[in-house]
Amino acid sequence: MTRGERCRGHVSDNDATIDFGHEVQAVERIRLAKALQAHGFTLDEVIDALHSFETGTTCADERWRLERVVDRIDRQLDELRALRDTVLDTAGGL
């Protein structure tokens, strides 16, 4: 039976229990990937994190990945603070 036949309702008794688990799992992976990216992970880091999650790596084993992201965020904050100081100095101390 093709996917098109299933979508049009042509489901035999043997196919009556269609498993949508893969679709739900894919949506959950996309949500997790977006959340990780929103918190500073690069796409490569997201891919690596998802792969580690799927292979059963523990949180303790992945701590280094989070520390790397935090370090990058700290550097970005330092750069933003320096830029803020430059803008304030240029604007006469607003």
Order of alpha helices (4+ residues) and beta strands (2+ residues): alpha-alpha-alpha-alpha
